[in-house]
Amino acid sequence: MTFNFIFLTLRKNKRCIPYLVFLLTGCGDEFLTLEQAKNQHYAVRVENVDFNVPLLYHPLESHLDTGWEPPQSERETIDAIRIKALLPDMEMYNEKTANEFKTPGWGRKVMIMMTHYRVNWPYYFDGAYKHLIKLPEHPLMPGMFHYRDPESDMKDIFLSHDQPVRELLRVRCDNPELDPEPAPSPDCTVTTLYRNQFQLEYTFSLDYLRQWPDIDRKIKALLDRFIPGNSPA
């Protein structure tokens, strides 16, 4: 369920609904305009860490979007943070970037989700990993183990380790040349560890695979800036 979908649900049913993932519980139709949302943030807590997430990292992506849910006055404890930004510099939604967020396909968009650490690497290696086809190192992913997944539309799988360690990093990419029904906008999804505490997943266009180490660094730096008291990078 996305940020926009929850907004539509609230308006359609005209009643309070508990928020999912990131959104705060709200009632009524009092949404904020772009000008009102600037320089405001959602004050949230995931596990024992506080984050102040700017409203504009929740972009409006359709003509049906009404605006932004006003922040709660008290810090809310939630399960996950889900935001979107634009590559390469993690730009948020504003007057200049609005059209790029609303354009179909990935383009420069990157979808980011940070949540409790829940990936089960031992289970993955006991199951799905055994079916992967081992391939030579990929020129765009030096130092990473390279596989192909015949049970998932021949996706390319890149792993930092060939065993189930906590800090394992996985990159899963569409392979439009081998996929019998290739996606119109192929992408890559990275699963990694953030602050040695959280599970971090983010998805971006396959066209940016070469830049993924820089993307990884900038996403983690962005999340760091959301933590109160941290200095901007």
Beta strands, then each sheet from edge to edge (+ up, - down):
strand 1: 41-46
strand 2: 49-54
strand 3: 76-78
strand 4: 80-86
strand 5: 109-116
strand 6: 133-135
strand 7: 145-149
strand 8: 155-159
strand 9: 170-173
strand 10: 187-194
strand 11: 198-205
sheet 1: 2+ 1- 3-
sheet 2: 4+ 5- 11+ 10- 9+ 8- 7+ 6-
end
